[in-house]
Amino acid sequence: MWRSNMAALSSSTTFGRRTGLFRSLLSLYWTHGPGQTRIGPGPLRCVASVCAGTWSSQLSRLSHRDLYQLSVSDPDQFWGSAADRLRWVKPFDRVRDCELSSGKINWFVGGKLNVSVNCLDVHVEKHPDRVALIWERDEPGTEVKVTYRELLETTCRLANTLKNHGIQKGDRVAIYMPVSPLAVAAMLACARIGAVHTVVFAGFSSEALAGRIQDAQCKAVITCNQGVRGGRLIHLKSTVDTAVKSCPTVQHVFVSQRTEKPAVMGELDVPLEESAVCPAELMDSEDLLFLLYTSGSTGKPKGIVHTQAGYLLYASLTHQYVFDYRDGDVFGCVADVGWITGHSYVVYGPLCNGATTVLFESTPVYPNPGRYWETVQRLRISQFYGAPTALRLLLKFDESWVKKYDRSSLRTLGSVGEPINHEAWHWFHSVVGDGRCPLVDTWWQTETGGVCIAPRPADEGAPIVPAMAMRPFFGIQPALMGEKGELLSGTSVSGALCISQPWPGMARGIYGDHQRFIDAYFKPYPVPFAFVVLKEDLGDDPHAVLQQLRELVATKIAKYAVPEDFLVVKRLPKTRSGKIMRRILRKIAMEMNGDLGDVSTLDDPSVVKEIVEAQQRYRKQSKQQKKK
């Protein structure tokens, strides 16, 4: 059983000196089309190519309720039919071969395809001049539009550069870039030649970047000289230069120019320029597509593995049905491509569906708090998908920053990344959406690949409860489990949210450590444990304070979220920069005191001993009370 960890017309404006692939993207000059799609040697073949949104004639007649029931009662029939929306070079022999207890997850066994072909070539054949990307650059009004033909050519140029410098199928490539068409092309170029990309958020430090490169044993890095965000320059190339000094597997650093300042090129560095035609590699359904790193309880980032066909199908299907995507819409997900939301709902889901997707380079408040809504007006965005953190920031400003802009193009609103509170939900729905746009609060995570629970899709007229994710997506069968692994039912019960059967978009493992994958996601999860530091004036009656905390969590979040254990401590383990080391607290809560990992980065390592001793006293007292 899968366990959830609970606790998303070209502008004529240019920016000075243009070089490399950014010159191609900004001048939008191409001499010829990409021609026919080819996958590997031999003639072009297409086993199945069905427009997004189509089902078999039998399934198309079913209601949402019946479709969902079919997806959980007969997943082979459901997903086998849904897979017709992808272009296969070789049809799959078996829909699935999964055994969750051992972490064995295989979908569309024996099938062959290429993800970049499904995201680019199939659309170039039908509508080459449809806009694929709208690059909403940092300065308002300087957007750049890139068609599917242009994106395919840029992808092929980059893919050829990688191949000509020894990057082959299965090699890992780190991408450390700002939100831009070239970042998307880099991801698709890797997919085209069978390389495995790992996108690292372009705000991470050189140390964090190096750790991810080392764990994935990346053979190359793709980056830019600088990034631009909120009116500030971010020095990316210098960060990469520092990182690769401790990464002996890196043979090349591919560099493009985002700003006027030339990058200082070293012996590993390669400028980006190549031919515009690149045959697509034949990929098995379960070949690796990308790694995406999340923080781990041991302090070592986890390289979450996603593969080809299942991930792409799930991203495509959820993009269409959760957000009510229709042909011709402009899809506005403002997430960074360095996160799973950017992977699934900026790049792969929308492009697989032939959509126009927005790349948002800036911030919600640059140059003013109306930036999102001015962008909606100017680009005529149909769906807007953002984070509650940004919404809470924006609702502090006067409503005029929203209402001064025309938002009539919006049809669906979405929130992602964390639970959305009621105040932010109502502001988003009533002020931004004028009370007319369905607001889908989506629950999912890096490991799920795409949305698992959301208010839509649903039967026509089905209600949406504010701040609730509500309904499982096709194939998702939630279950509530008790501490001893028992299935819970009824109302007013709390437990661990699990998903009881596999689905195509789920992660396949943790790179290089499959046992860690099994231990983290397919074994019982410890109950919540709270560490509390009381202010000096509250120390006289800690029991009353803790009871208030329990009531506060139950009221503001939910009863099921109330921790069973509250431990009062004098202080928490923090780094010199003030960051709480939660992995250490998690280990102590699980009584794994002999495996706390590196504590040298703490401001005062002695705090660990204090907390361990306090926890041991607490456990002893708890046992004595139970005996009474």
FENLIN-V371687 format. One line per field, one symbol per residue. ss: DSSP state (H for helix, E for strand, - for the rest). phi: phi as a letter, one per 30 degrees, with the letter a starting at -180 (. if undefined). burial: I if it has 9 or more other ideal C-beta (glycine too) atoms within 8 Angstrom, else O. A space follows every 50 residues. Layout:
# FENLIN-V371687
ss=???
phi=???
burial=???
This chain:
# FENLIN-V371687
ss=-EE----------------HHHHHHHH-----------E--------E-- ------HHHH---HHHHHHHHHH-HHHHHHHHHHH--E-E---EEEEEEH HH-EEEEEE--EE-HHHHHHHHHHHHH---EEEEEE-------EEEEHHH HHHHHHHHHHHHHH-------EEEEE----HHHHHHHHHHHHH--EEEE- -----HHHHHHHHHHH---EEEEE-EEEE--EEEEHHHHHHHHH------ -EEEEE------------EEE--------E--EE---EEEEEEE------ -EEEEEE-HHHHHHHHHHHHHH-------EEEE------HHHHHHHHHHH HH---EEEEE----------HHHHHHHHH---EEEE-HHHHHHH-----H HHH--------EEEE------HHHHHHHHHHH-----EEEE-E--HHH-- --EE----------------EE-----EEEE-----EE-------EEEE- --------EE---HHHHHHHH-------EEEE---HHHHHHHHHHHHHHH HHHHHH--HHH---EEEE-----EE----E-HHHHHHHH----------- -E---HHHHHHHHHHHHHHHHHHHHHH-
phi=.dcdcca..edddbbidcbidddddddhcbcaddiddbcidjddbbdbbb eejcbdedddddddeddddddccbdddddddddddcccdbddcbdabbbd dcidbbbhdidbabddddcbeddddcbdcddcbcdddedeicdbcbdddd ddddddedddedddcidbejdcbdcbbddaedddddddddddcidccbdc edcdddddddddddddhdcabcbbdbcbaiicccddddddeddddcbddd cbbcbbccbdddddccdddbdcaadcbbedddcdecddcacbdbdcddjc ecddcbcdddddddddddedddchdbejdcccccddddcdddddbccddd dddidcccccdcbdccdadceedddeddchdcbbbbceedddddddcddd dcddcdcdddbbcbbajadcddddddddddddchicceccdccaaeddia ecbadbdadeiddcdeibdicddeiccdbccdeciddcbjchcbaddbbd bdbddddclceiadddddddbbbecddebccbccdedcddbdddddddde ddddddcaddddddcbcdbdacdbdddjddddddddddddhcddbdidcd dddbeddddedddddddddddddddddd
burial=IIIIOOOIOOIOOOIOOIOIIIIIIIOIOIOOOIOOIOIIOOOOOOOIOO OIOOIOOOIOOIOIOOIIOIIIOOIOOIIOIIIIIIIIIIOIOOIIOIOI OOIOIIIIIIIIIIIIIIIIIIIIOOOIOIIIIIIIIIOIOIIIIIIIII IIIIIIIIIIIIIOIOIIIOIIIIIIIIIIIIIIIIIIIIIIIIIIIIII OIOIOIOIIIIIIIIIOIIIIIIIIIIIIOOOOIOIIOIIIIIIOOIOII OIIIIIIIIOOOIOOOOIIIIIOIOIOIOIIIIOIIIIIIIIIIOIOOOO IIIIIIIIIIIIIIIIIIIIIIIIIOOOIIIIIIIOIIIIIIIIIIIIII IIIIIIIIIIIIOIIIOOOIIIIIIIIIIOIIIIIIIIOIIIIIIOOOOO IIOOIOIOIIOIIIIIIOOIIOOIIIIIIIIIIOOOIIIIIIOIOIIIII IIIIIIOOOOOOOIOIIOIIIOIIIIIIIIIIOOOOOIOOOOIOIIIIIO IIIIIIIOIIIOOOOIIIOIIIOIOOOIIIIIIIOOOIOOOIOOIIOOII OOIIOOOOOOIIIOIIIIIOOIIIIOOOOOIOIIIIIIIOOOOOOIIOIO OIOOOOIIOIIIOIIOOIIOOIOOOOOO
